[in-house]
Amino acid sequence: MLMPKKVKYRKQQRGTNKGLATRGCDVNFGEFGLKAMTRGLITSRQIEAARKAVSHKTKRGGKLWIRIFPDKAVSKKPNETRMGSGKAAPDHFAAVIKPGKILFEIAGVTEEIAIAALKRAADKLPLRTKFVKAQ
């Protein structure tokens, strides 16, 4: 599963997710890509599920690039815990996604297979996405 090897601080603040993606918004490595249309967080488990879906659909043909990395610690308190008593321990890691960000890129497969594989990957993600081609 994707996860940072080492982080400077164990707990992170939630922060805000405003604006559009200015970097990572073009298909640079592959021929086809999956672009985020809405903003949100994608957990490491969701990224892994999408990767497996693409790998299965392409029968491990072609090459896949994952352009996002879950480097934000998300804390969660246990169920039925009273308020207060400090911040909870990190529960999982997530990637912060802004609209326009390329999530996955694929090359070495036909366009039909790429569309089918990236659609299957998009079904595993909590955001609206769009299939794009390299310029």
Backbone as JSON Lines, residues from 0, in Angstrom:
{"i":0,"aa":"M","n":[0.84,-1.18,0.0],"ca":[0.0,0.0,0.0],"c":[0.89,1.25,0.0]}
{"i":1,"aa":"L","n":[0.46,2.29,-0.69],"ca":[1.22,3.53,-0.73],"c":[1.18,4.23,0.61]}
{"i":2,"aa":"M","n":[2.33,4.7,1.06],"ca":[2.4,5.4,2.34],"c":[3.78,6.04,2.44]}
{"i":3,"aa":"P","n":[3.89,7.23,3.03],"ca":[5.22,7.83,3.15],"c":[6.13,6.98,4.05]}
{"i":4,"aa":"K","n":[7.41,6.89,3.68],"ca":[8.36,6.15,4.51],"c":[8.61,6.88,5.82]}
{"i":5,"aa":"K","n":[8.74,8.21,5.71],"ca":[9.09,9.0,6.88],"c":[8.42,10.37,6.73]}
{"i":6,"aa":"V","n":[7.87,10.88,7.81],"ca":[7.25,12.2,7.77],"c":[7.89,13.07,8.85]}
{"i":7,"aa":"K","n":[7.96,14.38,8.61],"ca":[8.57,15.29,9.57],"c":[7.71,15.44,10.81]}
{"i":8,"aa":"Y","n":[6.37,15.56,10.59],"ca":[5.45,15.67,11.72],"c":[4.41,14.58,11.61]}
{"i":9,"aa":"R","n":[4.1,13.95,12.75],"ca":[3.19,12.81,12.77],"c":[1.76,13.23,12.44]}
{"i":10,"aa":"K","n":[1.31,14.36,13.0],"ca":[-0.07,14.81,12.8],"c":[-0.08,16.07,11.96]}
{"i":11,"aa":"Q","n":[-1.08,16.18,11.08],"ca":[-1.21,17.35,10.21],"c":[-2.54,18.01,10.45]}
{"i":12,"aa":"Q","n":[-2.59,19.33,10.21],"ca":[-3.86,20.02,10.25],"c":[-4.61,19.75,8.95]}
{"i":13,"aa":"R","n":[-5.93,19.96,9.0],"ca":[-6.77,19.63,7.84],"c":[-6.47,20.51,6.64]}
{"i":14,"aa":"G","n":[-6.29,21.82,6.86],"ca":[-5.99,22.73,5.77],"c":[-7.2,22.98,4.89]}
{"i":15,"aa":"T","n":[-7.01,23.8,3.85],"ca":[-8.07,24.08,2.89],"c":[-7.64,23.55,1.53]}
{"i":16,"aa":"N","n":[-8.62,23.3,0.68],"ca":[-8.36,22.76,-0.66],"c":[-9.04,23.68,-1.67]}
{"i":17,"aa":"K","n":[-8.41,24.84,-1.92],"ca":[-9.0,25.84,-2.81],"c":[-8.22,25.89,-4.11]}
{"i":18,"aa":"G","n":[-8.85,26.45,-5.13],"ca":[-8.17,26.71,-6.39],"c":[-8.11,25.5,-7.31]}
{"i":19,"aa":"L","n":[-7.47,25.7,-8.45],"ca":[-7.31,24.65,-9.45],"c":[-5.87,24.15,-9.44]}
{"i":20,"aa":"A","n":[-5.67,22.95,-9.95],"ca":[-4.31,22.4,-10.05],"c":[-3.55,23.18,-11.11]}
{"i":21,"aa":"T","n":[-2.39,23.71,-10.76],"ca":[-1.56,24.42,-11.72],"c":[-0.42,23.53,-12.21]}
{"i":22,"aa":"R","n":[-0.03,22.57,-11.4],"ca":[1.01,21.61,-11.79],"c":[0.38,20.23,-11.88]}
{"i":23,"aa":"G","n":[0.93,19.41,-12.75],"ca":[0.41,18.05,-12.91],"c":[-0.94,18.03,-13.6]}
{"i":24,"aa":"C","n":[-1.17,18.99,-14.5],"ca":[-2.47,19.04,-15.17],"c":[-2.37,18.71,-16.65]}
{"i":25,"aa":"D","n":[-1.21,18.22,-17.1],"ca":[-1.03,17.77,-18.49],"c":[-0.56,16.33,-18.48]}
{"i":26,"aa":"V","n":[-0.9,15.6,-19.55],"ca":[-0.42,14.23,-19.71],"c":[1.02,14.31,-20.19]}
{"i":27,"aa":"N","n":[1.98,13.93,-19.34],"ca":[3.4,14.09,-19.65],"c":[4.11,12.79,-19.98]}
{"i":28,"aa":"F","n":[3.67,11.68,-19.4],"ca":[4.42,10.43,-19.53],"c":[3.76,9.46,-20.5]}
{"i":29,"aa":"G","n":[2.47,9.26,-20.37],"ca":[1.75,8.28,-21.18],"c":[1.04,8.92,-22.36]}
{"i":30,"aa":"E","n":[0.15,8.12,-22.97],"ca":[-0.64,8.59,-24.11],"c":[-2.03,9.05,-23.67]}
{"i":31,"aa":"F","n":[-2.55,8.41,-22.62],"ca":[-3.9,8.72,-22.13],"c":[-3.82,8.96,-20.63]}
{"i":32,"aa":"G","n":[-4.78,9.73,-20.11],"ca":[-4.77,10.03,-18.69],"c":[-6.17,10.12,-18.11]}
{"i":33,"aa":"L","n":[-6.22,10.12,-16.77],"ca":[-7.47,10.29,-16.03],"c":[-7.33,11.58,-15.23]}
{"i":34,"aa":"K","n":[-8.18,12.57,-15.56],"ca":[-8.09,13.9,-14.96],"c":[-9.22,14.12,-13.96]}
{"i":35,"aa":"A","n":[-8.89,14.67,-12.79],"ca":[-9.89,14.96,-11.76],"c":[-10.69,16.2,-12.16]}
{"i":36,"aa":"M","n":[-12.0,16.14,-11.99],"ca":[-12.87,17.26,-12.3],"c":[-13.39,17.95,-11.03]}
{"i":37,"aa":"T","n":[-13.33,17.25,-9.9],"ca":[-13.77,17.83,-8.62],"c":[-12.63,17.7,-7.61]}
{"i":38,"aa":"R","n":[-12.78,18.38,-6.47],"ca":[-11.73,18.37,-5.46],"c":[-12.07,17.4,-4.34]}
{"i":39,"aa":"G","n":[-11.05,16.95,-3.63],"ca":[-11.28,16.07,-2.49],"c":[-10.01,15.34,-2.08]}
{"i":40,"aa":"L","n":[-10.19,14.33,-1.24],"ca":[-9.09,13.49,-0.78],"c":[-9.24,12.09,-1.36]}
{"i":41,"aa":"I","n":[-8.14,11.49,-1.76],"ca":[-8.14,10.1,-2.22],"c":[-7.21,9.34,-1.28]}
{"i":42,"aa":"T","n":[-7.73,8.31,-0.63],"ca":[-6.93,7.54,0.32],"c":[-5.99,6.59,-0.41]}
{"i":43,"aa":"S","n":[-4.99,6.12,0.31],"ca":[-4.03,5.18,-0.27],"c":[-4.71,3.89,-0.7]}
{"i":44,"aa":"R","n":[-5.75,3.48,0.02],"ca":[-6.48,2.26,-0.35],"c":[-7.23,2.44,-1.67]}
{"i":45,"aa":"Q","n":[-7.79,3.63,-1.89],"ca":[-8.5,3.9,-3.14],"c":[-7.54,3.94,-4.31]}
{"i":46,"aa":"I","n":[-6.35,4.51,-4.12],"ca":[-5.34,4.55,-5.18],"c":[-4.92,3.12,-5.54]}
{"i":47,"aa":"E","n":[-4.72,2.3,-4.53],"ca":[-4.32,0.91,-4.76],"c":[-5.42,0.12,-5.48]}
{"i":48,"aa":"A","n":[-6.67,0.35,-5.1],"ca":[-7.8,-0.33,-5.75],"c":[-7.88,0.07,-7.22]}
{"i":49,"aa":"A","n":[-7.67,1.35,-7.51],"ca":[-7.7,1.83,-8.9],"c":[-6.53,1.24,-9.69]}
{"i":50,"aa":"R","n":[-5.36,1.18,-9.07],"ca":[-4.19,0.6,-9.75],"c":[-4.43,-0.86,-10.1]}
{"i":51,"aa":"K","n":[-4.98,-1.61,-9.17],"ca":[-5.28,-3.03,-9.42],"c":[-6.3,-3.2,-10.53]}
{"i":52,"aa":"A","n":[-7.31,-2.31,-10.56],"ca":[-8.35,-2.38,-11.58],"c":[-7.76,-2.16,-12.97]}
{"i":53,"aa":"V","n":[-6.87,-1.17,-13.1],"ca":[-6.23,-0.9,-14.39],"c":[-5.34,-2.07,-14.79]}
{"i":54,"aa":"S","n":[-4.55,-2.56,-13.84],"ca":[-3.64,-3.68,-14.11],"c":[-4.41,-4.91,-14.59]}
{"i":55,"aa":"H","n":[-5.55,-5.17,-13.96],"ca":[-6.37,-6.33,-14.32],"c":[-7.0,-6.15,-15.7]}
{"i":56,"aa":"K","n":[-7.49,-4.95,-15.97],"ca":[-8.18,-4.68,-17.24],"c":[-7.22,-4.72,-18.43]}
{"i":57,"aa":"T","n":[-5.98,-4.26,-18.23],"ca":[-5.0,-4.25,-19.32],"c":[-4.24,-5.57,-19.42]}
{"i":58,"aa":"K","n":[-4.57,-6.52,-18.55],"ca":[-3.87,-7.81,-18.47],"c":[-2.36,-7.59,-18.32]}
{"i":59,"aa":"R","n":[-2.03,-6.6,-17.5],"ca":[-0.65,-6.2,-17.17],"c":[0.14,-5.79,-18.42]}
{"i":60,"aa":"G","n":[-0.58,-5.35,-19.48],"ca":[0.1,-4.82,-20.66],"c":[0.25,-3.32,-20.53]}
{"i":61,"aa":"G","n":[1.13,-2.74,-21.32],"ca":[1.32,-1.29,-21.27],"c":[2.02,-0.85,-20.0]}
{"i":62,"aa":"K","n":[2.09,0.45,-19.8],"ca":[2.74,1.01,-18.62],"c":[1.79,1.99,-17.96]}
{"i":63,"aa":"L","n":[1.76,1.97,-16.63],"ca":[0.88,2.84,-15.85],"c":[1.73,3.75,-14.97]}
{"i":64,"aa":"W","n":[1.38,5.04,-14.98],"ca":[2.01,6.01,-14.09],"c":[0.95,6.5,-13.11]}
{"i":65,"aa":"I","n":[1.3,6.49,-11.82],"ca":[0.43,7.05,-10.78],"c":[1.0,8.42,-10.45]}
{"i":66,"aa":"R","n":[0.24,9.48,-10.74],"ca":[0.75,10.84,-10.62],"c":[0.43,11.48,-9.27]}
{"i":67,"aa":"I","n":[-0.2,10.74,-8.37],"ca":[-0.54,11.3,-7.05],"c":[0.09,10.44,-5.97]}
{"i":68,"aa":"F","n":[0.33,11.04,-4.82],"ca":[0.91,10.3,-3.7],"c":[0.22,10.73,-2.41]}
{"i":69,"aa":"P","n":[-0.19,9.76,-1.58],"ca":[-0.89,10.1,-0.32],"c":[0.1,10.52,0.77]}
{"i":70,"aa":"D","n":[0.32,11.82,0.89],"ca":[1.3,12.31,1.86],"c":[0.66,13.14,2.97]}
{"i":71,"aa":"K","n":[-0.66,13.09,3.09],"ca":[-1.36,13.85,4.13],"c":[-1.92,12.86,5.17]}
{"i":72,"aa":"A","n":[-1.51,13.02,6.41],"ca":[-2.01,12.18,7.49],"c":[-3.42,12.62,7.88]}
{"i":73,"aa":"V","n":[-4.34,11.67,7.96],"ca":[-5.72,11.95,8.35],"c":[-5.97,11.25,9.69]}
{"i":74,"aa":"S","n":[-6.37,12.03,10.69],"ca":[-6.62,11.49,12.03],"c":[-8.09,11.15,12.19]}
{"i":75,"aa":"K","n":[-8.37,10.17,13.05],"ca":[-9.75,9.77,13.31],"c":[-9.85,9.25,14.72]}
{"i":76,"aa":"K","n":[-10.81,9.79,15.46],"ca":[-11.03,9.31,16.83],"c":[-11.84,8.0,16.8]}
{"i":77,"aa":"P","n":[-11.66,7.14,17.79],"ca":[-12.45,5.9,17.83],"c":[-13.94,6.2,18.01]}
{"i":78,"aa":"N","n":[-14.78,5.26,17.63],"ca":[-16.23,5.41,17.81],"c":[-16.58,5.48,19.29]}
{"i":79,"aa":"E","n":[-17.64,6.25,19.59],"ca":[-18.18,6.36,20.94],"c":[-17.16,6.89,21.94]}
{"i":80,"aa":"T","n":[-16.32,7.82,21.47],"ca":[-15.35,8.47,22.34],"c":[-15.85,9.87,22.65]}
{"i":81,"aa":"R","n":[-15.7,10.31,23.9],"ca":[-16.14,11.65,24.27],"c":[-15.25,12.69,23.62]}
{"i":82,"aa":"M","n":[-15.84,13.89,23.44],"ca":[-15.09,15.0,22.85],"c":[-13.96,15.41,23.78]}
{"i":83,"aa":"G","n":[-12.93,16.03,23.19],"ca":[-11.81,16.49,23.99],"c":[-10.72,15.44,24.04]}
{"i":84,"aa":"S","n":[-9.87,15.54,25.04],"ca":[-8.74,14.63,25.28],"c":[-7.78,14.6,24.09]}
{"i":85,"aa":"G","n":[-7.6,15.75,23.43],"ca":[-6.54,15.87,22.42],"c":[-6.89,15.33,21.05]}
{"i":86,"aa":"K","n":[-5.94,15.49,20.16],"ca":[-6.12,15.06,18.77],"c":[-5.86,13.57,18.67]}
{"i":87,"aa":"A","n":[-6.6,12.92,17.78],"ca":[-6.47,11.47,17.61],"c":[-5.18,11.13,16.86]}
{"i":88,"aa":"A","n":[-4.81,9.86,16.92],"ca":[-3.65,9.36,16.2],"c":[-3.98,9.29,14.71]}
{"i":89,"aa":"P","n":[-2.96,9.37,13.84],"ca":[-3.23,9.23,12.4],"c":[-3.87,7.89,12.08]}
{"i":90,"aa":"D","n":[-4.93,7.94,11.27],"ca":[-5.68,6.74,10.91],"c":[-5.24,6.21,9.56]}
{"i":91,"aa":"H","n":[-5.1,7.12,8.57],"ca":[-4.67,6.73,7.23],"c":[-4.05,7.92,6.53]}
{"i":92,"aa":"F","n":[-3.53,7.69,5.33],"ca":[-2.93,8.75,4.54],"c":[-3.76,8.99,3.29]}
{"i":93,"aa":"A","n":[-3.78,10.25,2.83],"ca":[-4.58,10.61,1.67],"c":[-3.82,11.6,0.8]}
{"i":94,"aa":"A","n":[-4.21,11.66,-0.47],"ca":[-3.66,12.64,-1.42],"c":[-4.69,13.74,-1.59]}
{"i":95,"aa":"V","n":[-4.24,14.99,-1.53],"ca":[-5.13,16.14,-1.73],"c":[-5.24,16.38,-3.24]}
{"i":96,"aa":"I","n":[-6.46,16.4,-3.76],"ca":[-6.7,16.52,-5.2],"c":[-7.46,17.8,-5.5]}
{"i":97,"aa":"K","n":[-6.95,18.57,-6.46],"ca":[-7.64,19.76,-6.95],"c":[-8.14,19.5,-8.36]}
{"i":98,"aa":"P","n":[-9.17,20.21,-8.81],"ca":[-9.67,20.0,-10.17],"c":[-8.58,20.28,-11.21]}
{"i":99,"aa":"G","n":[-8.48,19.4,-12.2],"ca":[-7.49,19.54,-13.26],"c":[-6.28,18.65,-13.09]}
{"i":100,"aa":"K","n":[-6.12,18.02,-11.94],"ca":[-4.96,17.17,-11.67],"c":[-5.07,15.85,-12.43]}
{"i":101,"aa":"I","n":[-3.97,15.43,-13.06],"ca":[-3.92,14.12,-13.72],"c":[-3.61,13.08,-12.65]}
{"i":102,"aa":"L","n":[-4.49,12.09,-12.52],"ca":[-4.33,11.08,-11.47],"c":[-3.52,9.89,-11.96]}
{"i":103,"aa":"F","n":[-3.88,9.36,-13.13],"ca":[-3.21,8.2,-13.71],"c":[-2.9,8.48,-15.17]}
{"i":104,"aa":"E","n":[-1.81,7.88,-15.66],"ca":[-1.49,7.91,-17.09],"c":[-1.18,6.5,-17.53]}
{"i":105,"aa":"I","n":[-1.49,6.22,-18.78],"ca":[-1.29,4.87,-19.32],"c":[-0.77,4.98,-20.74]}
{"i":106,"aa":"A","n":[0.11,4.05,-21.11],"ca":[0.66,4.02,-22.47],"c":[0.89,2.56,-22.87]}
{"i":107,"aa":"G","n":[1.02,2.33,-24.17],"ca":[1.33,0.98,-24.66],"c":[0.11,0.1,-24.84]}
{"i":108,"aa":"V","n":[-1.09,0.69,-24.78],"ca":[-2.32,-0.07,-25.03],"c":[-3.18,0.72,-26.02]}
{"i":109,"aa":"T","n":[-4.16,0.06,-26.6],"ca":[-5.06,0.75,-27.54],"c":[-5.96,1.72,-26.77]}
{"i":110,"aa":"E","n":[-6.56,2.64,-27.53],"ca":[-7.42,3.65,-26.89],"c":[-8.65,3.02,-26.24]}
{"i":111,"aa":"E","n":[-9.21,1.98,-26.87],"ca":[-10.4,1.32,-26.31],"c":[-10.07,0.68,-24.96]}
{"i":112,"aa":"I","n":[-8.92,-0.01,-24.9],"ca":[-8.51,-0.65,-23.64],"c":[-8.22,0.41,-22.59]}
{"i":113,"aa":"A","n":[-7.57,1.5,-23.0],"ca":[-7.24,2.59,-22.06],"c":[-8.51,3.21,-21.49]}
{"i":114,"aa":"I","n":[-9.51,3.45,-22.35],"ca":[-10.78,4.03,-21.88],"c":[-11.45,3.09,-20.88]}
{"i":115,"aa":"A","n":[-11.5,1.8,-21.23],"ca":[-12.14,0.82,-20.34],"c":[-11.41,0.71,-19.0]}
{"i":116,"aa":"A","n":[-10.06,0.68,-19.06],"ca":[-9.27,0.52,-17.84],"c":[-9.38,1.74,-16.94]}
{"i":117,"aa":"L","n":[-9.29,2.94,-17.52],"ca":[-9.36,4.16,-16.7],"c":[-10.77,4.41,-16.2]}
{"i":118,"aa":"K","n":[-11.79,3.95,-16.93],"ca":[-13.17,4.05,-16.44],"c":[-13.34,3.15,-15.22]}
{"i":119,"aa":"R","n":[-12.78,1.95,-15.29],"ca":[-12.83,1.02,-14.15],"c":[-12.11,1.63,-12.95]}
{"i":120,"aa":"A","n":[-10.98,2.29,-13.19],"ca":[-10.24,2.95,-12.1],"c":[-11.06,4.1,-11.51]}
{"i":121,"aa":"A","n":[-11.73,4.86,-12.39],"ca":[-12.53,6.0,-11.94],"c":[-13.68,5.55,-11.04]}
{"i":122,"aa":"D","n":[-14.2,4.35,-11.29],"ca":[-15.28,3.81,-10.46],"c":[-14.84,3.57,-9.02]}
{"i":123,"aa":"K","n":[-13.53,3.41,-8.82],"ca":[-13.0,3.16,-7.47],"c":[-12.69,4.45,-6.71]}
{"i":124,"aa":"L","n":[-12.78,5.6,-7.4],"ca":[-12.37,6.87,-6.79],"c":[-13.59,7.7,-6.38]}
{"i":125,"aa":"P","n":[-13.46,8.54,-5.35],"ca":[-14.6,9.32,-4.85],"c":[-14.8,10.65,-5.57]}
{"i":126,"aa":"L","n":[-14.13,10.86,-6.71],"ca":[-14.22,12.12,-7.43],"c":[-14.79,11.9,-8.83]}
{"i":127,"aa":"R","n":[-15.3,12.97,-9.44],"ca":[-15.66,12.9,-10.86],"c":[-14.39,13.07,-11.67]}
{"i":128,"aa":"T","n":[-14.25,12.29,-12.72],"ca":[-13.03,12.33,-13.53],"c":[-13.38,12.38,-15.01]}
{"i":129,"aa":"K","n":[-12.34,12.58,-15.82],"ca":[-12.5,12.69,-17.26],"c":[-11.32,12.01,-17.94]}
{"i":130,"aa":"F","n":[-11.6,11.3,-19.05],"ca":[-10.55,10.66,-19.83],"c":[-9.93,11.7,-20.75]}
{"i":131,"aa":"V","n":[-8.6,11.79,-20.77],"ca":[-7.93,12.77,-21.63],"c":[-6.82,12.09,-22.42]}
{"i":132,"aa":"K","n":[-6.49,12.69,-23.59],"ca":[-5.39,12.22,-24.42],"c":[-4.23,13.2,-24.34]}
{"i":133,"aa":"A","n":[-3.02,12.72,-24.61],"ca":[-1.85,13.6,-24.64],"c":[-1.97,14.55,-25.82]}
{"i":134,"aa":"Q","n":[-1.49,15.78,-25.65],"ca":[-1.57,16.77,-26.74],"c":[-0.47,16.55,-27.74]}
